[in-house]
Amino acid sequence: MNKTVRPLDEQSLSDLKVMRLAANKTQKQMAKVLGTSEATIINYENGVSDIKYKDYLKWSLACRFDLSAIEDQLQALRELVIENNLHRYRKVNKLKHEK
């Protein structure tokens, strides 16, 4: 199996860093948006620590990242859960859309 290896300079660019740079934001600005330190931002970008979901959403919005596809999928799932009464039961058998 062939494995694609990215160039060294591309390997150092995490998705978070790419989003921030494309939005022309500094690490200091992102720290302010998330209400955290620049060191935490650096750790997120370098993969030293994992970003919390709510902070990822804030990061994405600050970088003008389009989250509409995620919102659409969540709405569809919300409707599916309600349609199948999954919000009332812990054990789930088959969803109507799987039949």
Order of alpha helices (4+ residues) and beta strands (2+ residues): alpha-alpha-alpha-alpha-alpha-alpha
